[in-house]
Amino acid sequence: GKDIFLTKNVAFFLIFDDIYTLLGYQYGRTVFDTVKNQIDYAEPITFVFPKHVKTIGDSFIHGFFAELMDEGGIEYIMKYVHVISDIKNLKNKIVETLM
């Protein structure tokens, strides 16, 4: 039978029109604000970055993940936050940047 204990994994498709490099703490916070009301901290979440985004700066990472760090800390991000991106090893970069 179906496993009723499967948690839902909510995916957020982030949209950046014609932006290839994500920079800036405040910009990171602004982008996170567009999805934060839909986040359930009891569930895993996935952020999907568009294929055309090639670079994500440390400052953007700090801004985007600031509230997640406040709510759940680095352990939460390591365990429950997933990223889909064409940027190689982006999840590792995010964790290293936030530690």
CORFEN-V992267 format. One record per residue. SS is DSSP state (H for helix, E for strand, - for the rest). PHI is phi in radians with two decimals (none if undefined). BURIAL is 1 if it has 16 or more other C-alpha atoms within 10 Angstrom, else 0. Layout:
BEGIN
ss:SS phi:PHI burial:BURIAL
ss:SS phi:PHI burial:BURIAL
END
This chain:
BEGIN
ss:- phi:none burial:0
ss:- phi:-1.32 burial:0
ss:- phi:-1.44 burial:0
ss:- phi:-1.33 burial:0
ss:- phi:-1.61 burial:0
ss:- phi:-1.06 burial:0
ss:- phi:-1.44 burial:0
ss:- phi:-1.40 burial:0
ss:- phi:-2.05 burial:0
ss:E phi:-1.49 burial:0
ss:E phi:-1.83 burial:0
ss:E phi:-1.97 burial:1
ss:E phi:-1.58 burial:0
ss:- phi:-1.43 burial:0
ss:- phi:-2.01 burial:0
ss:- phi:-2.29 burial:0
ss:- phi:-1.31 burial:0
ss:- phi:1.01 burial:0
ss:- phi:-1.99 burial:0
ss:- phi:-1.88 burial:0
ss:E phi:-2.28 burial:0
ss:E phi:-1.75 burial:1
ss:- phi:-2.35 burial:1
ss:- phi:1.77 burial:1
ss:H phi:-1.04 burial:1
ss:H phi:-1.12 burial:0
ss:H phi:-1.11 burial:1
ss:H phi:-1.02 burial:1
ss:H phi:-1.13 burial:1
ss:H phi:-1.09 burial:0
ss:H phi:-1.14 burial:1
ss:H phi:-1.07 burial:1
ss:H phi:-1.02 burial:0
ss:- phi:-1.26 burial:0
ss:- phi:-2.09 burial:0
ss:H phi:-1.08 burial:0
ss:H phi:-1.25 burial:0
ss:H phi:-1.73 burial:0
ss:- phi:-1.53 burial:0
ss:- phi:-1.88 burial:0
ss:- phi:-1.23 burial:0
ss:- phi:-1.54 burial:0
ss:- phi:-2.14 burial:0
ss:- phi:-1.14 burial:1
ss:E phi:-2.31 burial:1
ss:E phi:-2.18 burial:0
ss:E phi:-1.85 burial:1
ss:E phi:-1.86 burial:1
ss:- phi:-1.64 burial:1
ss:- phi:-1.08 burial:1
ss:- phi:-1.03 burial:0
ss:- phi:-1.34 burial:0
ss:- phi:-1.37 burial:1
ss:- phi:-1.84 burial:0
ss:E phi:-2.43 burial:0
ss:E phi:-2.24 burial:1
ss:- phi:-1.33 burial:1
ss:H phi:-1.01 burial:1
ss:H phi:-1.12 burial:1
ss:H phi:-1.11 burial:1
ss:H phi:-1.02 burial:1
ss:H phi:-1.06 burial:1
ss:H phi:-1.23 burial:1
ss:H phi:-1.09 burial:1
ss:- phi:-1.69 burial:1
ss:H phi:-0.97 burial:1
ss:H phi:-1.22 burial:0
ss:H phi:-1.12 burial:1
ss:H phi:-1.15 burial:0
ss:H phi:-1.14 burial:0
ss:H phi:-1.34 burial:0
ss:H phi:-2.19 burial:0
ss:H phi:1.37 burial:0
ss:H phi:-1.13 burial:1
ss:H phi:-1.10 burial:0
ss:H phi:-1.04 burial:0
ss:H phi:-1.12 burial:1
ss:H phi:-1.11 burial:0
ss:H phi:-1.55 burial:0
ss:H phi:-1.97 burial:1
ss:E phi:-1.74 burial:1
ss:E phi:-2.05 burial:1
ss:E phi:-2.24 burial:1
ss:E phi:-2.06 burial:1
ss:- phi:-2.83 burial:1
ss:- phi:-1.39 burial:0
ss:- phi:-1.37 burial:1
ss:- phi:-1.12 burial:0
ss:- phi:0.97 burial:0
ss:H phi:-1.07 burial:1
ss:H phi:-1.04 burial:1
ss:H phi:-1.07 burial:0
ss:H phi:-1.07 burial:0
ss:H phi:-1.08 burial:1
ss:H phi:-1.06 burial:0
ss:H phi:-1.09 burial:0
ss:H phi:-1.17 burial:0
ss:H phi:-1.47 burial:1
ss:- phi:-1.33 burial:0
END
